[in-house]
């Protein structure tokens, strides 16, 4: 491992765990815009080399003697960013600088893999040239799925299309997100719905924010007075800023509780192609609990209703050592013990449906690019009837570890993501499982092989789909087996 590898204190005893492993036939050069677990993974990966130097965006702004729009804060330093001056990976002869495009940005880069932030992609994607082998995080218009208002809009559209083509009964498979309206554009429609259902609780969320920012619950229209005072009317004053887009949703008042506390489930989904749609589901995830017992008597208390770690860590009695998380395996075991394997099978089948329907709703509008991939963070809530609800989908789920177990999960998650992308070209491309990632959808549902039905509770398999969320994740053993098998196949 390189000397500049950052290892959190609680991982120092395992700092050398990545000095062994499968090394590619060539050096793979990477850039990374984050300083958290993903940078540790990239720096510790055998045969991968960090590209030094400032970001192109920063170079351009330095030339103009002004700060870059959307440049990174101190939480995302320049370390690990490189210039785009050619490629040394699969095309080692390409070592000279390429001409700048009409946008003033270098056409390609001296990297094979770039874990970029969304702001950089939005500013550079349309003016950059990517070589055949290069991979970059995010699809150009990922926000069609990850902005709360657009997510619901796209799901509603696909539901209507499904009902037209397959009948009303098939539309029932889309009933997994709460009644939602966009404000200010649908304010009057919302008011009509509000008056038809007096006394229920609603939740307001900024459409494009995360980590619980700007969210509040309400039961009275006067609690959103700002919207009633003309904020949603057509702008007559051209100097006035357009009001921020919110979504207002019917609050799920009967969440499933464990120990009297509300929780939601963070699930990791990897999309490597939208056309055809190819989706991987990670076995490990976690349930995020509120720090305070649930009650509808205090709808103003964020510590009761918002499970975001960024919110809960500020609670007065929050214990950072204990945290507020369960692994999905622990959650699955708990639900199985309490409700039986059939009920749990139905829950996780419903979660699979949410994942695939969400992606299908944007399949035809996402700008598909073979160079791009996306790791989403799905947030799922269970109600007291064990029905799963889609709360939101994140394009940049947090990769900062909150403790040792969280670090281990995210380190394995990201390492296995790189194994799936297979820049080293070590696999056959026909694998259904790579480490902790299971192939859930490949231009259609994927079924589990007979020998891969490993999620058992009483000696019998609980699924036939190639979906193992919350199941045993013996990723290291499995990786050894598939690499050995792939090597043997390639030799023949």
Secondary structure in CASP SS format (residue, H / E / C, confidence):
PFRMAT SS
TARGET T0000
AUTHOR 0000-0000-0000
METHOD secondary structure of the structure
MODEL  1
X C 1.00
X C 1.00
X C 1.00
X C 1.00
X C 1.00
X C 1.00
X C 1.00
X C 1.00
X H 1.00
X H 1.00
X H 1.00
X H 1.00
X H 1.00
X H 1.00
X C 1.00
X C 1.00
X C 1.00
X C 1.00
X C 1.00
X C 1.00
X C 1.00
X C 1.00
X C 1.00
X C 1.00
X C 1.00
X C 1.00
X C 1.00
X E 1.00
X E 1.00
X E 1.00
X E 1.00
X E 1.00
X C 1.00
X C 1.00
X C 1.00
X C 1.00
X H 1.00
X H 1.00
X H 1.00
X H 1.00
X H 1.00
X H 1.00
X H 1.00
X H 1.00
X C 1.00
X C 1.00
X C 1.00
X E 1.00
X E 1.00
X E 1.00
X C 1.00
X C 1.00
X C 1.00
X C 1.00
X C 1.00
X H 1.00
X H 1.00
X H 1.00
X H 1.00
X H 1.00
X H 1.00
X H 1.00
X H 1.00
X C 1.00
X C 1.00
X C 1.00
X C 1.00
X C 1.00
X C 1.00
X C 1.00
X C 1.00
X C 1.00
X C 1.00
X C 1.00
X C 1.00
X C 1.00
X C 1.00
X C 1.00
X C 1.00
X C 1.00
X C 1.00
X C 1.00
X C 1.00
X C 1.00
X C 1.00
X C 1.00
X C 1.00
X C 1.00
X C 1.00
X C 1.00
X C 1.00
X C 1.00
X C 1.00
X C 1.00
X C 1.00
X C 1.00
X C 1.00
X C 1.00
X C 1.00
X E 1.00
X C 1.00
X C 1.00
X C 1.00
X C 1.00
X C 1.00
X E 1.00
X C 1.00
X C 1.00
X C 1.00
X C 1.00
X C 1.00
X C 1.00
X E 1.00
X E 1.00
X E 1.00
X C 1.00
X C 1.00
X H 1.00
X H 1.00
X H 1.00
X H 1.00
X H 1.00
X H 1.00
X H 1.00
X H 1.00
X H 1.00
X H 1.00
X C 1.00
X C 1.00
X C 1.00
X C 1.00
X C 1.00
X C 1.00
X C 1.00
X E 1.00
X E 1.00
X E 1.00
X C 1.00
X C 1.00
X C 1.00
X C 1.00
X C 1.00
X H 1.00
X H 1.00
X H 1.00
X H 1.00
X C 1.00
X H 1.00
X H 1.00
X H 1.00
X H 1.00
X H 1.00
X H 1.00
X H 1.00
X H 1.00
X H 1.00
X H 1.00
X H 1.00
X H 1.00
X H 1.00
X H 1.00
X H 1.00
X H 1.00
X H 1.00
X H 1.00
X H 1.00
X C 1.00
X H 1.00
X H 1.00
X H 1.00
X H 1.00
X H 1.00
X H 1.00
X H 1.00
X C 1.00
X C 1.00
X C 1.00
X C 1.00
X C 1.00
X E 1.00
X E 1.00
X E 1.00
X E 1.00
X C 1.00
X C 1.00
X C 1.00
X H 1.00
X H 1.00
X H 1.00
X H 1.00
X H 1.00
X H 1.00
X H 1.00
X H 1.00
X H 1.00
X H 1.00
X C 1.00
X C 1.00
X C 1.00
X C 1.00
X C 1.00
X E 1.00
X E 1.00
X E 1.00
X E 1.00
X E 1.00
X C 1.00
X C 1.00
X C 1.00
X C 1.00
X C 1.00
X C 1.00
X C 1.00
X C 1.00
X C 1.00
X E 1.00
X E 1.00
X E 1.00
X C 1.00
X C 1.00
X H 1.00
X H 1.00
X H 1.00
X H 1.00
X H 1.00
X H 1.00
X H 1.00
X H 1.00
X H 1.00
X H 1.00
X H 1.00
X C 1.00
X C 1.00
X C 1.00
X C 1.00
X C 1.00
X C 1.00
X C 1.00
X C 1.00
X C 1.00
X C 1.00
X C 1.00
X C 1.00
X C 1.00
X C 1.00
X E 1.00
X E 1.00
X E 1.00
X E 1.00
X E 1.00
X C 1.00
X C 1.00
X C 1.00
X C 1.00
X E 1.00
X C 1.00
X E 1.00
X E 1.00
X C 1.00
X C 1.00
X E 1.00
X E 1.00
X E 1.00
X E 1.00
X E 1.00
X E 1.00
X E 1.00
X E 1.00
X E 1.00
X E 1.00
X E 1.00
X E 1.00
X E 1.00
X E 1.00
X C 1.00
X C 1.00
X E 1.00
X E 1.00
X E 1.00
X E 1.00
X E 1.00
X E 1.00
X C 1.00
X C 1.00
X C 1.00
X E 1.00
X E 1.00
X E 1.00
X E 1.00
X C 1.00
X C 1.00
X C 1.00
X C 1.00
X C 1.00
X C 1.00
X C 1.00
X C 1.00
X C 1.00
X C 1.00
X C 1.00
X C 1.00
X H 1.00
X H 1.00
X H 1.00
X H 1.00
X C 1.00
X C 1.00
X C 1.00
X H 1.00
X H 1.00
X H 1.00
X H 1.00
X C 1.00
X C 1.00
X C 1.00
X C 1.00
X C 1.00
X C 1.00
X C 1.00
X C 1.00
X C 1.00
X C 1.00
X C 1.00
X C 1.00
X E 1.00
X E 1.00
X E 1.00
X H 1.00
X H 1.00
X H 1.00
X H 1.00
X H 1.00
X H 1.00
X H 1.00
X H 1.00
X H 1.00
X H 1.00
X H 1.00
X H 1.00
X C 1.00
X H 1.00
X H 1.00
X H 1.00
X H 1.00
X H 1.00
X H 1.00
X H 1.00
X H 1.00
X H 1.00
X H 1.00
X H 1.00
X H 1.00
X H 1.00
X H 1.00
X H 1.00
X H 1.00
X H 1.00
X H 1.00
X H 1.00
X H 1.00
X C 1.00
X C 1.00
X C 1.00
X C 1.00
X C 1.00
X C 1.00
X C 1.00
X C 1.00
X C 1.00
X C 1.00
X C 1.00
X E 1.00
X E 1.00
X E 1.00
X E 1.00
X E 1.00
X E 1.00
X E 1.00
X E 1.00
X E 1.00
X E 1.00
X E 1.00
X E 1.00
X C 1.00
X C 1.00
X C 1.00
X C 1.00
X E 1.00
X E 1.00
X E 1.00
X E 1.00
X E 1.00
X E 1.00
X E 1.00
X C 1.00
X C 1.00
X C 1.00
X C 1.00
X C 1.00
X C 1.00
X C 1.00
X C 1.00
X C 1.00
X H 1.00
X H 1.00
X H 1.00
X H 1.00
X H 1.00
X H 1.00
X H 1.00
X H 1.00
X H 1.00
X H 1.00
X H 1.00
X H 1.00
X H 1.00
X H 1.00
X H 1.00
X H 1.00
X H 1.00
X H 1.00
X C 1.00
X C 1.00
X C 1.00
X C 1.00
X C 1.00
X C 1.00
X C 1.00
X C 1.00
X C 1.00
X C 1.00
X C 1.00
X E 1.00
X E 1.00
X C 1.00
X C 1.00
X E 1.00
X E 1.00
X E 1.00
X E 1.00
X E 1.00
X E 1.00
X C 1.00
X C 1.00
X E 1.00
X C 1.00
X E 1.00
X C 1.00
X C 1.00
X H 1.00
X H 1.00
X H 1.00
X C 1.00
X C 1.00
X C 1.00
X E 1.00
X C 1.00
X C 1.00
X C 1.00
X C 1.00
X E 1.00
X C 1.00
X C 1.00
X C 1.00
X E 1.00
X C 1.00
X C 1.00
X C 1.00
X C 1.00
X C 1.00
X C 1.00
X C 1.00
X C 1.00
X C 1.00
X H 1.00
X H 1.00
X H 1.00
X H 1.00
X H 1.00
X H 1.00
X H 1.00
X H 1.00
X H 1.00
X H 1.00
X H 1.00
X H 1.00
X H 1.00
X H 1.00
X H 1.00
X H 1.00
X H 1.00
X C 1.00
END
